Amino acid sequence: MSNYLVVMEAAWLVRDVDSIDDAIGVAVSTAGRRLNEKGKEYVEVDVGATGCPACGEPFESAFIAADTALVGLALEIDIFNADSEEHAERIAKSEIGGALRDVPLDVVDVFEEQEDED
């Protein structure tokens, strides 16, 4: 059994905002609050990054139209004692998806964590 870091992306809708910074702040704080209410305070929440189609440089995943924003959030969770990467993905989806119902989630990456040899 191994430990894994699972990185997920969530699409978060924020209504009645005037700026990208406001939208990002609302999305991160609301997602964090919903996760904390469900006892998932061990999930790291941050704004995601999207690559520029022209130059490839990353920029914050947020877009506003008609005072409504779509913010891409990056969620990271450590999964302990999983049988495989697929098992770690299923556990992460269950843990985060249960707290963030009706929020589209997608697994972006899974990293096997190396055990410390002491």
N, C-alpha and C positions, 0 to 999 in steps of 0.2 A: 504494500500500500504506500502511496506517495502523497505528497502535499503539492497543491497547485495554486497558482494565481490565475484567476479567471477575470478577463477584462470584457465588459459588456458595454454596448451602446444603447441608450434609451432616447426615444423621440419625445420631447416634453413640449406641450403646447401652453403658452402663456398669453392670456388675453389682456387687453387694455394697457399696453405698455408704449412708451414713447421712444425708448432708446435700447440699443443692444445691451448695454451694461445693466440696465434695469431688468431686462428679460433674463439675462444670465443669472443675476442675483436672485430673482424670484424663483427661477427653475431649480437652482442648486439648493436654496434654502427649503423650498417646498418638498423636493425629493428627499433631502436629508431628514426633514421633520417626519415625513411618512415612514421612512425606514426606521427612525428612532422609536416611533410609536409602536412599531411591530417588533421591537427588540433587536433590530438589525444595525446597531450603531457601529459595527465592525466593517460596514461597507463604505469605501471611499467614494465620494461623489465630487466630480469636477466637470467643467465644461469640456466637451470633446474638441477635436481638431479635424479640420477638413483641408485637403490639399487643394491649392489654387489650380484650376485647370490650365492656366496659361504658363505659370512659372513653377508650380509644384510646391511652393512654400506653404506651410500650414497656417491656417487662421482659425479663429474661434468659430465653432459650428453654431451659428445663430443667424436667423433671417427674419425680418419684420415686413409684413404687408398688412395694410388696413388695421393698424394698431394691434395686430396679433402676431406673436413670435413662435417660431419653431426652433427649439434649442436642442442640440445634440449633446447629451450628457454622457460622460465616461464613468462607468461604475466598476470598481475593482473589489474583489472579494477573495480572501484566502480560503481554500477548501482543503481540509485535512483528512488524511487517510482514505483517499479515493482510489478505486481500483484501476482507473485509466483516465485519459483526458476526457473521453466521452462521459464517463461517470461524473467527473468534476463539473462538466458543463451542465449535466442534468441537475445536479445538486444546486449549482449557482442559479440556474433558471427557476428552480423551485423556491429557493430562499428569497431571491429578489423579486421574482414575479408574484409571489404571494403577498408581498408588501406593496408592490406597485401595480395593482390590478388595472387593467385597461390602458397600460403604457406599453407601446411597442418596444420589445427588447431583442437584441441580436448579439450573439457572442462574437467578439472581435478577435480575441487571442486567448490562448491558454499556455501558461508557462509552468513547467515542472520545476519545483523549487528543490535546490540541492540541500541534502541533509548535512548538518554540521557534524564534523568528525572530531569529537573531543576525547 
